[in-house]
């Protein structure tokens, strides 16, 4: 008698869902190092934990659909786009390294410029507009809205 195995009906959805579950659980585990607080007074680990759990749940839903909904040809996973993947990872690491030294106002445009090289089209106008909009948005949300202590300017200018 042969064993019964679940057939993956969409490889692409299965592996993307698996990635969401793994990343969500990893970040949820990382968030346990921070104080959770409460819903009325969230601590620094509250939002990362909630978002991580939501990401893992969404990944589980995607995995479930990949096992239940038939897709013509099995929707195979194609080649991995290494260039964009490496550029985005580099940009995030660069952002984390530069933010304390150069501040938000300079680091966000650097992030936008570096990540824009991941795509096939690069236009300075769009990059500059995105840089200004995301600088203002980041300041409004993180500094004004959430009262986070984020350096705005380079340490040698701010004092």
N, C-alpha and C positions, 0 to 999 in steps of 0.2 A: 504494500500500500504506500502510495506516494504522499508526502507531506503537502499541505496546502499553504501556498505562499501568496502574499498580497502582491498584485502586479502594479507597478508604477505606471500610471497612464499618461503622465506628463513629467518627464525628467526635469525640465526647466523649472516647473513649479515646485517639484519635490525638493530640489537642491536649493532653490532660493528660500523656500520655507524653512528648510533645515538651517540655512545660514542665519535667518532671522531668529530662530529658536536658540541657536548656540550663542549668538551675539547678545540677545536679550538676557539669557541666563547668566552669561559672563558679566555683563554690566550690573545685573541685579545682585550678583555675588559681590562685586566690587562696591556697590552702594551700601552693603552691610557694614562697611568700615566707618560710615558716617552716622550721626545721630538722626533718627527718623523724625522725631517731633510728633505732632499730631496734625489732623486736618485743619484745625483752626490756627495752629502755629507750627508750620512745617519746618523741619530741620534741613540741613544740607543734603541729607540722603533721601528725603521724601520724594522729590520729583524724579531723580534718577531711578529710584526703585519703581515708581509707578510707571514711568515710560518704558523701563526695561521689561516689566511684566507684560505690559500691553504689547510690546514688540514680540515677545515670546508667544503670547496667545495668538496674535495675528499670524505668526509663522506656523503655529500648529494648525490653524485653520487652512492656510495655504497647502500644507502637507496633506491634510485630510482631503481637500478637493483634488489634489494631484493623484490621490489613490482611488477616487470615486468617479471623477468625471473623465470620460473617454475623450482623448484628443487624437485627431488623425495623425498617424505617423509617430505617435509617442512624444512629440515635441522635444526632440533631443537637444541636449546642451551643446551649444556651438563652441567655437574657440573662445578662450578667455582673452579679453581685451586688456593685455598687460600694461600698455602705455598709459591709458587713463587711470587704471587701478593704481599704478605706482605713483603717478603724478598726484592723485588725490591723497594718498597716504603720506607722501612727502609734504604736501601742502598743510595737512593737519598737524604733522610733527613740527613743521616750521612755525606754524601759528602758535603752538604750545611753547616753543622755545623762544620766540620773539616777543610775545605779548608782555611778559614782565620787564623786558629791556626797552622795547620801542613804544609800548602803549597801544591802546586800541585804535587810535586815529591813524597810525601808520601801519599797524599789523594787518588790519582788515583789508586795505587795498593790496597789500602784498599777497594775502591769501587769495583774493579774487584774481589777481594777475596770474599767479602760479596755477590755480585750478582752471583758468580759461585756456591754458595750453593743453588740457586734456581733451578738448574737443577738436573738431576738424577746422572750425572757423574761428578766427580771432580778429576782433574789431576793437580798436582802442576806444571808440566812442561808447560802445556798450559796456566795456570794462570800467571806464571812468564813471559812467552813470551808476552802474551797479555798486562800485566802491563807495560813492557818496551816499547812495540810498542805504546801503547796509551799515555804513558808519553811523548815520543818524539813527537808524532803526536799532542798532546794537546799543547805542548810548541811551536811547529812550527806554528800551526794555530792561537792560541789565543795570544801568547806573541809576536812572531816574525811577523806573518802575519797581525793580527788585532791590534797590539800594545796595548792590554788590560793590565791593571795593575792588575796582578794576583800574589799573593805571591807564590814564587817557593819553598821556604824552610820554616821550622817552625820559628815562630816569635822569639823563644829563640836562634836560630842559626843565623838568618838573621840580628839580631841586634835590 
